[in-house]
Amino acid sequence: MGIVCDAYHKPIFYDHTLDDYTVSNGILITKNKKVFEIINERLINTTGNDMPYYHQKTTVEVEEYRRQKAIKAQKKKEEDAKL
């Protein structure tokens, strides 16, 4: 039996009544609790940060990327409208 949780180490449950099955906090899957603990320990010992930290960092980076992409698209749209 394995462990499946989100980036904040909360269990992921399947709910067949939902319309959207998106897991917005990432997925962490391990073979068993011992492997789960070893992975967390190695991540913290090696980087000084835990999985929730990296999830938050990635979320911020993606939001900034999308914002920059939208700005570029808007500028291009405005330039095309001038022509």
N, C-alpha and C positions, 0 to 999 in steps of 0.2 A: 504494500500500500504506500502511495506517495503523498507528497504534500503539495497543494496548489494554493497559492495566495497571491494577493496583489503586492505592489511595491511597498506598501505600508504594513505588510505581514498580516493582513486581515484575510480570513478565508474567503474564497470565491464560491458562491452557491449558484446553482442553476435554477432559475425560476421560469418555468414554461409559460407563465402568464404574461411575461414581459414582451413588449414589441421590439425592444432593442437589446441585443445581447453584448453590446460593446463593453469591454473591460477598459475603463479609462485610466486606471492606475498601473498599467503594466501587469505582467504575469511572472511569477517566480515559481518554478516547478522543480522539485527535488525527489530523489528516490525514497528518502526516508528522513526522519527528524534529525538523525545524526549528520547526514550530508547537509541538510539545511543549516544546522548550527555551524558546521565547518565552513561553509561558504560565507556565511555572515561574518564569522570570526576572521577569515582570511581577507575579506573585503575591507573590514575596518582596520585590521593590522597593517595591510599593505598601503591603503590609501588614506586612512584616517577618517573616512566617511562611510555611511551606511547606504543601503539601497534607497530609502526615502529621499536622501540627499540627492542622489543621482537622478531619481525620478523628477524631483522638483527642478533640478538644473536643466534637464532635457526639456521639460515643459516650457520653461522660460525661453530657452534657445529656439524652440519650434515657434513659439508665439512671436518672437522677434523676427525670425525668418519670414513668417507669413506677413507680418506688418510691413517689412521692407519690400516684399514681393508685391503687396497691394499698392504701396506708394509708387513703385516703378510702373505698374500697370496703369495707375491713374495718370501719371505724367505722360506716358505714351499715348493714352487716350486723348489727353488735352492737346498734345502736339499734333496728333492726327486730325483733330477737329479744327486746328488752325489752318491746315492745308487745304 
